[in-house]
Amino acid sequence: QSALTQPHSVSGSPGQSVTISCTGTSSDVGGYNYVSWYQQYPGKAPKLMIFDVTKRPSGVPDRFSGSKSGNTASLTISGLQAEDEADYYCCSYAGSYTLFGGGTQLTVL
Amino acid sequence: QVQLVESGGGVVQPGRSLRLSCAASGFTFSSYGMHWVRQAPGKGLEWVAVIWYDGSNEYYADSVKGRFTISRDSSKNTLYLQMNSLRAEDTAVYYCARDRHYLSGSYYPYYWGQGTLVTVSS
């Protein structure tokens, strides 16, 4: 049960786009279309932003999008806004258990 | 709306036990799988355990297997996490979360509670 691999941090200026990667294996990310992404502010509970690789829950802006290629999933945030500054975690089903990535700190410059 | 309220956290000595509860409302509890996820201070999220909607399957992270037990009581709409042989490294905020999938296997957290803090210290 090894954690999924995410970059420790990414940054971008308002209006720009950023992409956060999430690398696993064929036993988790590559094997199932059950990848989800969560946004977390300090001291708050995580919030679901993307599920089933590409789907957005109601209320999540369409600036947030998800994709997957092989064993790597990605979260792209376009038109960056100051309120997007937070920690982001990917998550994947792994065939009986669930794995999280180590988290990525997004800084809006 | 879906509400999940955790309770039972606190300070406990190493080697002792603690039971967390999660009161669920706003959905048919017996139709959804439920997860526990934890977050150590300043660290990332760690999946802990899942129980299927009907209680037929339970799965655990290697770090807690054999020490923690997840269970549910559909008559009380409540999820539990029995934590035995606690260690300092179990110190974390523990979140309960509902799965997305209805009357199916359980794959990832969808709705989250606000968490309860467990501190293991002498």
Interface residues (C-beta under 8 A of the other chain):
Chain A: Q1 A3 Y32 Y34 S36 Y38 Q40 A45 P46 K47 L48 F51 P57 D87 Y89 C91 S92 Y93 S96 Y97 T98 L99 F100 G101 G102 G103
Chain B: H35 V37 G44 L45 E46 W47 V50 Y59 Y60 A61 D62 Y95 R100 Y107 Y108 P109 Y110 Y111 W112 G113 Q114 G115
